[in-house]
Amino acid sequence: MSYELYYWPTIQGRGEFVRLALEAAGADYVDVARGSAAEGRGMPALLRFLPDGGQDAGLVRPPFAPPFLKHGRLVVGQTAAILLYLGPRLGLVGKSEAARLWTHQLQLTMADMVTEVHDTHHPIASSLYYEDQKPQALQRAQDFRKTRLPKFLDWFEAVLESNPVGGARGGPYLVGGRLSYADLSLFQLVQGLRYAFPKAMKRALKNAPRVAALHDGVAQRPRIAVYLGSERRIAFNEDGIFRRYPELDG
Amino acid sequence: MSYELYYWPTIQGRGEFVRLALEAAGADYVDVARGSAAEGRGMPALLRFLPDGGQDAGLVRPPFAPPFLKHGRLVVGQTAAILLYLGPRLGLVGKSEAARLWTHQLQLTMADMVTEVHDTHHPIASSLYYEDQKPQALQRAQDFRKTRLPKFLDWFEAVLESNPVGGARGGPYLVGGRLSYADLSLFQLVQGLRYAFPKAMKRALKNAPRVAALHDGVAQRPRIAVYLGSERRIAFNEDGIFRRYPELDG
């Protein structure tokens, strides 16, 4: 039974964290909103699940927003909850409860960071254009670069440093001696941050060499390398979470 | 073995979502940072777990920030992950994987909302005072009141409305026919929003009568009522997430 991912079709966004897990595992999945309406896919197929999209899917448990995953009759929203569900099924998390909780805790901290990245260009309202909140974005981005970015990266570096079996299977990995969905998400964070804040990230990664090495290791995994070179990987752009506005970097 | 909750001792904050779960279940727990340093508690006991607090706890899996929970040797951070761990142990979540995922998904959406509430008074930087970002806060709070608050409440109302067994055991409940940690968290959100935005919430709850009824039902539960009247319940104040700045309401 294949997985159906529902996410906006023209951006990486939060859906990318799910795509990377599905790709890394070689899972059978459909990126529904990128399909054609003639096949029952495309944007109409996504919108019918949303509260303000007509709700003719008649769901008892409607998602608040994309991404959401459909697997058989189950529909699950919230990026971190999707990965919580997929982790054991795709072999992308350890078997113990402690490993699963810790992996999830890492993911939730990355989710917090993603929200902060989004708010560097939208500090006032998601409903307004960037151009309508640019002075405030300059202020928020400055604090993000100086305070928040190093704080998050330092923490991930410390996590990698304190992982007692990080290198056992050719790591480094965040949890134990094998790849988890949290590693894939940290890879994506580094990719996105390098796109959005090339100058600030160059400085910040000097203090986080293990984070940089994890990024490089994930990029070189065969399935991920194939995915990144394929048309399935949407390019970064200025509609997504990670946007290259040079005035916000520095 | 008692639970140890670590959170800032003078605010409800994100720790309150965990306190409410522990209180509703009548669990044996210690609110560590509110104890005395002479007993090995208080703020020093909290700070030693944090990356910038000395790290002499020597944790392999250090939390990024409070709240975090210690239970035996396990230390788990991130509010939603703590509740994911506590839910089955405290009888505050259903038994099926689908029920647990859905309850968690609700919690994660509430966590997103909590972050947005925080950012109404701190849209630029957590490291600055409210007074230093007040014009921006007025703008963000306006968007929150007009756009985000109704969107979130409408969704929770729809969730309650579509729960097929909501009323079976004297509900309404978000998931199935019994209390879950998500209900306790929604109660806390309504309490906090009523404190911070009394005018906007009065309007918004007119369209969300089931959310208001859930709040009232939780408040009347015997253990919760006792807790709310006790000294263990910290009063809302202007250091927490929900702050009453009348200029941000309207």
Chai-1 contact restraints between the chains, C-beta under 6 A:
chainA,res_idxA,chainB,res_idxB,connection_type,confidence,min_distance_angstrom,max_distance_angstrom,comment,restraint_id
A,P51,B,W155,contact,1.0,0.0,6.0,A-B,restraint_1
A,P51,B,A158,contact,1.0,0.0,6.0,A-B,restraint_2
A,V60,B,S162,contact,1.0,0.0,6.0,A-B,restraint_3
A,R61,B,W102,contact,1.0,0.0,6.0,A-B,restraint_4
A,F64,B,T109,contact,1.0,0.0,6.0,A-B,restraint_5
A,F64,B,W155,contact,1.0,0.0,6.0,A-B,restraint_6
A,V76,B,L101,contact,1.0,0.0,6.0,A-B,restraint_7
A,G77,B,Q105,contact,1.0,0.0,6.0,A-B,restraint_8
A,Q78,B,Q105,contact,1.0,0.0,6.0,A-B,restraint_9
A,Q78,B,L108,contact,1.0,0.0,6.0,A-B,restraint_10
A,A81,B,L101,contact,1.0,0.0,6.0,A-B,restraint_11
A,A81,B,H104,contact,1.0,0.0,6.0,A-B,restraint_12
A,A81,B,Q105,contact,1.0,0.0,6.0,A-B,restraint_13
A,A81,B,L108,contact,1.0,0.0,6.0,A-B,restraint_14
A,Y85,B,L101,contact,1.0,0.0,6.0,A-B,restraint_15
A,L101,B,V76,contact,1.0,0.0,6.0,A-B,restraint_16
A,L101,B,A81,contact,1.0,0.0,6.0,A-B,restraint_17
A,L101,B,Y85,contact,1.0,0.0,6.0,A-B,restraint_18
A,W102,B,R61,contact,1.0,0.0,6.0,A-B,restraint_19
A,H104,B,A81,contact,1.0,0.0,6.0,A-B,restraint_20
A,Q105,B,G77,contact,1.0,0.0,6.0,A-B,restraint_21
A,Q105,B,Q78,contact,1.0,0.0,6.0,A-B,restraint_22
A,Q105,B,A81,contact,1.0,0.0,6.0,A-B,restraint_23
A,L108,B,Q78,contact,1.0,0.0,6.0,A-B,restraint_24
A,L108,B,A81,contact,1.0,0.0,6.0,A-B,restraint_25
A,T109,B,F64,contact,1.0,0.0,6.0,A-B,restraint_26
A,P123,B,P123,contact,1.0,0.0,6.0,A-B,restraint_27
A,I124,B,Q139,contact,1.0,0.0,6.0,A-B,restraint_28
A,I124,B,R140,contact,1.0,0.0,6.0,A-B,restraint_29
A,A125,B,D143,contact,1.0,0.0,6.0,A-B,restraint_30
A,S127,B,T147,contact,1.0,0.0,6.0,A-B,restraint_31
A,Q136,B,Q136,contact,1.0,0.0,6.0,A-B,restraint_32
A,Q139,B,I124,contact,1.0,0.0,6.0,A-B,restraint_33
A,R140,B,I124,contact,1.0,0.0,6.0,A-B,restraint_34
A,D143,B,A125,contact,1.0,0.0,6.0,A-B,restraint_35
A,T147,B,S127,contact,1.0,0.0,6.0,A-B,restraint_36
A,W155,B,P51,contact,1.0,0.0,6.0,A-B,restraint_37
A,W155,B,F64,contact,1.0,0.0,6.0,A-B,restraint_38
A,A158,B,P51,contact,1.0,0.0,6.0,A-B,restraint_39
A,S162,B,V60,contact,1.0,0.0,6.0,A-B,restraint_40
